[in-house]
């Protein structure tokens, strides 16, 4: 056998051995990548929840481990001053699926949720409160609905709220319905911060650059297929609510944020009120002139004062409404939300 033939045979053997090695390596590689992938991220924003964190982690692990162990739990610590961080550090040292993000100061619930969403690696991301009022045990049902319905968002709707006073339940229900009624997008009533999101929804959500976040409204604004799950909300396991009612991060300010961010109805209401009062003042002035011309009756002097105030006041309210429209337009551009979001396309060149 000639020399060059021996060389060719040797190269073929080496090439065959390389393919065999690669064939042996690839299954191992894909197995490792599968283990490293995260199917589900749980995002939890909290402040001073040392009383419930151990019970929360235990219930989450008992719920999720039988379903799929490729998950992570991302805790966002909103500058807690109790033993919350120490408890989490000890738990995280024994389970690397527990992640901790510490904020430099108290930024508020919505900002912490966004920080968690931005750092979550899961193919699906669920965010919820850490106080155990939302039961972790219904997460598998949320995942089942998510898969069955081919949904991008599964949002929970509260059928009852245990451990809350009648006054609080009434005010909360009223606030949800006001926001739903005046909003430019359909924001579900009685739906809080307990949602399962697809990866593409999360990716679109974290691209939004606006401040003064109202997460529930932004998830609704994004669109995509959203499916409800009805449940009964539990009472707090321990401690009391960490959301101050009248402070900048509390529910009252969140309610105002929702109105300002997702509704122009207040501005139009001011403008229409001004127009209505203007037309009323013109009608009264015209009527008074008609009475004066045809019957010679003169209105008392205080009547002219009231008509003058009504006329000038209506002009001022109309001007305020018009200015409000311009400010609203500036506000829309400042938020810099995308003009539209495409869910899918057919026979469309993606490069166009």
GICOR-V852384 format. One record per residue. PHI is phi as a letter, one per 30 degrees, with the letter a starting at -180 (NA if undefined). OMEGA is omega in whole degrees, 0 to 359 (* if undefined). Layout:
[[PHI;OMEGA] [PHI;OMEGA]]
//
This chain:
[[NA;182] [d;184] [d;184] [d;178] [d;178] [d;179] [d;179] [d;179] [d;180] [d;179] [d;178] [d;179] [d;180] [d;179] [d;179] [d;178] [d;178] [d;178] [d;179] [d;178] [d;179] [d;179] [d;178] [d;184] [d;187] [e;178] [e;178] [d;180] [d;180] [d;177] [d;179] [d;180] [d;179] [d;179] [d;182] [d;181] [d;180] [c;182] [d;186] [b;172] [c;174] [c;182] [c;183] [b;174] [c;182] [a;172] [b;178] [h;179] [c;182] [e;183] [d;187] [c;188] [d;181] [d;178] [d;179] [d;181] [d;180] [d;181] [d;177] [d;181] [d;178] [d;180] [d;189] [d;184] [e;179] [d;183] [d;183] [a;183] [d;180] [d;179] [b;174] [b;176] [c;184] [c;178] [c;176] [c;183] [d;183] [d;177] [h;179] [d;180] [c;177] [c;184] [d;184] [e;184] [d;180] [d;179] [d;181] [d;178] [e;180] [d;179] [d;182] [d;179] [d;180] [c;180] [b;184] [d;174] [d;177] [c;180] [c;181] [b;172] [c;180] [c;178] [d;183] [d;176] [a;180] [d;181] [c;180] [j;187] [d;185] [d;181] [d;178] [d;177] [e;179] [d;177] [d;178] [d;179] [d;182] [d;183] [c;179] [d;184] [c;187] [d;174] [d;172] [b;184] [b;177] [c;175] [c;185] [a;176] [d;184] [c;187] [d;178] [i;170] [d;173] [c;188] [d;178] [d;185] [d;180] [c;179] [d;177] [e;177] [d;176] [d;179] [d;179] [d;179] [d;179] [e;181] [d;182] [d;183] [d;185] [h;186] [c;172] [c;178] [b;167] [c;180] [c;182] [c;179] [c;186] [d;175] [d;176] [a;183] [b;182] [d;174] [i;180] [c;181] [d;178] [d;180] [d;180] [d;179] [d;180] [d;182] [d;180] [d;180] [d;179] [d;181] [d;179] [e;184] [d;176] [d;179] [e;180] [d;184] [d;187] [c;186] [d;176] [d;175] [c;182] [d;178] [c;184] [e;177] [d;177] [h;179] [c;184] [c;183] [c;177] [b;188] [b;173] [c;186] [c;173] [d;180] [d;183] [d;176] [d;179] [d;180] [d;177] [d;184] [d;184] [d;175] [d;181] [d;188] [c;186] [d;176] [c;184] [i;191] [d;168] [b;193] [d;181] [e;180] [d;181] [d;177] [d;177] [d;181] [d;181] [d;180] [i;187] [i;182] [d;182] [b;187] [b;180] [d;169] [b;183] [d;182] [a;178] [c;183] [d;182] [d;172] [d;176] [d;179] [d;182] [a;176] [i;180] [b;183] [d;180] [c;180] [c;179] [d;189] [d;189] [c;181] [d;190] [d;181] [c;185] [d;185] [d;180] [d;179] [d;177] [d;178] [d;179] [d;177] [e;181] [d;180] [d;184] [d;186] [d;190] [b;179] [b;172] [c;182] [e;178] [e;180] [d;179] [d;178] [d;177] [d;181] [d;181] [d;176] [d;178] [d;179] [d;180] [d;179] [d;178] [d;179] [d;178] [d;180] [d;178] [d;179] [d;181] [d;179] [d;179] [d;179] [d;180] [d;177] [d;178] [d;178] [d;181] [d;183] [d;188] [d;183] [c;178] [i;180] [d;181] [c;179] [d;177] [e;184] [d;180] [d;178] [d;178] [d;178] [d;179] [d;179] [d;179] [d;179] [d;180] [d;182] [d;182] [d;178] [d;179] [d;177] [d;179] [d;180] [d;176] [d;179] [d;178] [d;178] [d;179] [d;177] [d;178] [e;178] [d;178] [d;178] [d;178] [d;178] [d;177] [d;179] [d;179] [e;181] [d;178] [d;178] [d;175] [h;173] [d;177] [d;182] [d;180] [a;176] [b;180] [c;177] [d;180] [a;179] [b;180] [b;179] [h;180] [c;177] [d;185] [d;181] [d;181] [c;*]]
//
